[in-house]
Amino acid sequence: MKEYKNIKTFDQLIEVEHGKIGTESRNTYEEKTQMFIISEMLKEARKEAKITQEELAQKTGTKKSYISRIENAKGNIQLSTLIRIFEIGLNKRIGLTFL
């Protein structure tokens, strides 16, 4: 059973739920979290641009099903494709931060 009594921060909760940084469980959680964030950013930017998934796919040389998978946080995405979708398809710049 997981111990929740002494949890005071969100980081502590994540560690209890998904393990310490560097563990397989935590890495999987972090990957899924990042994909969810990207999916939400893409959906929001596409809706703000008032274009459909089909239109975005046409502008960026991908398929509607691929855009849909990204927006639903399913599967993997190459960085070059992500940049193309945001920069060419949505006229948005991407910045990366490494911690």
C-alpha positions in Angstrom: 0.0 0.0 0.0 1.3 3.5 -0.9 2.1 5.9 1.9 0.3 9.3 1.5 0.4 10.7 5.0 3.6 12.7 4.8 3.2 14.0 1.3 3.6 17.8 1.2 4.5 18.5 -2.4 3.4 17.5 -5.9 6.9 16.1 -6.6 6.6 13.8 -3.5 3.2 12.6 -4.8 4.6 11.9 -8.2 7.5 9.9 -6.6 5.1 7.8 -4.5 2.8 7.2 -7.5 5.5 6.6 -10.2 8.8 6.1 -8.6 12.1 8.0 -8.4 13.5 9.9 -11.3 15.3 7.5 -13.6 13.2 4.4 -12.9 11.4 2.7 -15.7 8.0 3.5 -14.2 8.9 7.2 -13.7 10.3 7.5 -17.3 7.1 6.0 -18.7 5.0 8.5 -16.7 7.2 11.4 -17.8 7.0 10.4 -21.5 3.2 10.1 -21.3 3.0 13.4 -19.6 5.1 15.2 -22.2 3.1 13.7 -25.0 -0.2 14.8 -23.3 1.2 18.4 -23.0 2.2 18.4 -26.7 -1.2 17.0 -27.7 -3.0 19.7 -25.8 -0.8 22.5 -27.2 -1.4 21.2 -30.8 -5.1 21.0 -30.4 -5.3 24.5 -28.9 -3.1 26.0 -31.6 -5.0 24.3 -34.4 -8.3 25.4 -33.1 -6.9 29.0 -32.6 -5.9 28.9 -36.3 -9.4 27.7 -37.2 -8.2 24.8 -39.3 -9.2 21.2 -39.4 -6.9 18.2 -38.8 -7.3 17.5 -42.5 -6.2 21.0 -43.5 -3.2 20.9 -41.1 -2.2 17.5 -42.5 -2.3 18.9 -46.1 -0.2 21.9 -45.1 2.4 19.8 -43.5 2.6 16.8 -45.7 1.2 14.4 -43.2 -2.1 12.5 -42.9 -5.2 13.5 -40.9 -4.9 10.2 -38.9 -1.4 11.2 -37.9 -2.5 14.6 -36.6 -5.4 12.9 -34.8 -3.0 10.4 -33.1 -0.8 13.3 -31.9 -3.8 15.2 -30.6 -4.9 12.1 -28.7 -1.4 11.5 -27.3 -1.1 8.2 -29.1 2.1 6.9 -30.6 5.4 8.7 -31.1 6.3 11.8 -33.0 9.6 12.8 -34.6 10.9 16.2 -33.6 11.3 17.3 -37.2 7.7 16.5 -37.9 6.5 18.3 -34.7 8.5 21.4 -35.8 7.0 21.2 -39.3 3.5 20.9 -37.9 3.8 23.9 -35.6 6.0 26.1 -37.7 4.7 25.5 -41.2 1.2 24.3 -40.4 0.4 26.7 -37.6 2.9 29.5 -38.0 4.1 29.0 -34.4 7.8 28.8 -33.3 8.9 26.0 -31.0 11.5 26.3 -28.3 13.2 23.5 -26.5 14.5 23.5 -23.0 16.8 20.9 -21.6 17.0 20.5 -17.8 
